[in-house]
Amino acid sequence: MALSSEDPAKKTDVSAVSSKNDSITSWIHASKNTSFSLEQRKQFLVKAYHYVTSSHEDSVQARTLNTIAYRNLKLGDTALFKKQTNEGLSLATRQNDSFAMGDAHWNYASYYNEGHVFDSAYHHFNAANSFFEKSGHTYESAKMQYGMAFIKGRFKDYSGSEVLIFMAIKKSHFSMYLNIIRNVLLPIPTILFANFIGGTFKTFFLSYCLFNWIFVISLLIFVIIYIKKNLQS
């Protein structure tokens, strides 16, 4: 399939990418490069797809198909996205690759989440979470739980959302820092403030409640921002 020739300079760059490093990774990477036209970026993914599907079946093939499918979603080709994600899921199921199955469901969750079809998005986040937990990928599992928490929040199930958020935080790389803040640093202002307003058990209890509420509210704001910025990454 010929590349677009609308810009001779860009066409030269495309040839350079292919000749210098003729690999799937470089084609996928080039598809993210906005200096190329949309058509050229799609052609990189076509080339990567044909190379993957014509290669001998191995353990990374399903994962690569999922990556190519997701890039097609980002470029607006939902038909190719669905076709390739389905292929990736079928191959992963055949190979019993739990991570790749989770990754395919993550693709679908992203697609439905972007389209505001939240019931379907939740179903796929939940399925992806199960596969990631099964394969021991806790970071990816935490991201799926953030996604599920976001959807529960949209439907005003705040208690369910809170449970999922804290389950996800325990798995994330923020867990250690949150434990240090809550168990080491937070008691310091709690005690100082309690002494400042009276130093009794009652004032200590009030101080403890106050600073823990500040901590929880700050954490909730952080999680909301984190979900909006990083859920798709």
N, C-alpha and C positions, 0 to 999 in steps of 0.2 A: 504494500500500500504506500503510495507516494506521500511524501511530506508536503505541507503547504508551502508554496513558493511566493507568498504575498510579500515577504521581506527577504531579499537576497542575503543580507547580513545574518539574519537569524538562521537561514538555511545552512549557511556555512558553519555556524555554531553547532547546529544539530549534527552535522557530519562529523565534526570534531569530537563531540561527546561519544558518538558510536564507535569511531575508530580508535580513540585513546583508551577507552575502558568499556569494551563491549560486554557488559554484564547486566544481569537483572537489577542488581542494586543501583547501578548508575542510571539505568532507565527510570526506575521508580523515583530516584532522587531528582532526576531531570524533570520529571512530571510535576514536581513542586515548584520549579523555577519559573517565576512569573515573567521573566524576560523573554520566554518563548510564548508564541501564540497559543490559544486554547487548543486549536487543532493539532499543533505540534506536540503539546503536552499529552493529549489523548493518544497520539501515535506512539509515544514512548511506552505507554501502558499496553497498547496493542502488541508491540514488539516483545515486551516482557511477558505478557500472557501467552503468546504463541511459543516462546522459548520454554516457559515452564511446562505447558501442557504437552509439548513434544519431547520433553526430557523423560528419563527413566524415573518412575515413581519412587520417591523417597520420603523421609520423615519431615522434611521442611517444605515439601511441595504444597500441602494444604495451607500452611501458615503464610506462604508467599502469595497464594491465590487470595487469601483474605486481605492481605495488604494491598494488592492490586485492586481488588474490588472496592476497598475503602477509598483509595485514591480516585477511582471513577466516581464514587459518590460525591467527593469533594469537588470534582470537575463538572458535576451536574448530570451525569449519565446514570440515571437510576435503573434503567433497563439492564445495562451491563453489570451494574452493582449487584442487582438481585441474582442474575444468572451466575456470576462468578462467586458470590458468597454461597449460593446453594451448592455449587460445585466443590467449593472448599469445605463446606460442612459435610457433604457426602463422602469426600475423600478422607476427611478427619475421622468420620464415623467408621469407615472401612479399616482405617489404620489404628483405631482405638486411641487416638491422640486427644486426650482430655483438654490440653491447652488450646489446640487448634479448634476444637468444638466450641470452647468458651469464647475464643476470639471471633468465630463466625457469629455466634449469638450477640456478641458485643457490637459487631457491625450492624445487625438488625436493630438492636436497641438504639444505637445512634441514629439510624434512619428514622425510626418511628418517633423518637424523642424530638428530632428536628421538625418532624411533621405534626407534632403535638398529638400524636395518637398514643396517649400515655398508658392505656391499658396494655397494648401490645409491647410498648417499650419496657414496661415493668416486667412482663412475662419473659422477655429476652434478657434483661438485666439479671433476673432471678436465675434463669437457666445458665447464663454465663458465670454467675457467681458460684453455682454448684460445681461446674466443671473446673473453675480455677481453684476452688478449695480442694477438690479431689486431686488435682495435680500439684498442690502445694505452692501455688503462686499467690501468696497472701496480698501482695501489693495490688495486683489486678483485681483480686476478690474485694479488697477495700474500695476500689474505684466503683465496682458494680454496686456495692452497698450504699455508696454516696449517691449513685444514680437512683436507686430505689428509694432512698430517703427523700430526695428531691421531689420525686413523683408523689410520694405519700403526703408531703407538705403541700403540694399543689391541690390535693383533695382534702386538705385540712385534717389529715390524720397525724396530728402533731406528736402524739405519744409514740406512734409507730415510727415516725420519722426520727424522733430523738433516739430511740433504741438502735435503729440502724446506723445513725451517725456515730454513736459511741462504740458500736461494734466495729465500724470501719476505722475509727481513730485508733483503736487498740491494735489494729493490724498495720497501720501506717507508720512511716518513719518519724512522725510527729509524736508518737506515743511516749518515748523516753523523755522528750522535752516537756510534755504536758505533765508527766508524773513529777518531774523536778519542780516545775512551777507550783503545782498544787500541794505537794507534800513537803517541799523544802523552802521555797520562797514565799508562798502565800501565808504561812503561819506568822511570818515576821511582821507585816503590817497589821495582821489580825491582833496580835498581842500588843503592839505599840498603840494601836487605836483604842483597844479595850482599856489599857492603863490610862490613856489620855482622858477618857470619858468616865472613869470611875474605878476601874480595876476590880469590879465584882464579877461573880459568876454570870450574872445576868448581862452585864455589859460585854463580857467575853463572848457569850452566846450570840448577842446581837451583832457584834463585830464579825464573828465567824460567819453568820448568815449573810451579812452585807458583802463581805469580800468574796464569798463563794458565788453569790448571785452575780456580782460583777464579772467574775471569772467565767461563769457559764454563759452569760449574755455575750461577752467578748468572744468566747469560743464559737457560739452559734453564728455570730456575724462573720467570723473568719471562715467557717465551714460553708456558709452561703456563697461568699465570694469565691472560695476555692472551687466549689462545685461549678459555678457559672464559668469560671476561667479554664478549668482543667479537666472537666468531665470528658471532653472529646479528645483530649491529648493522649 
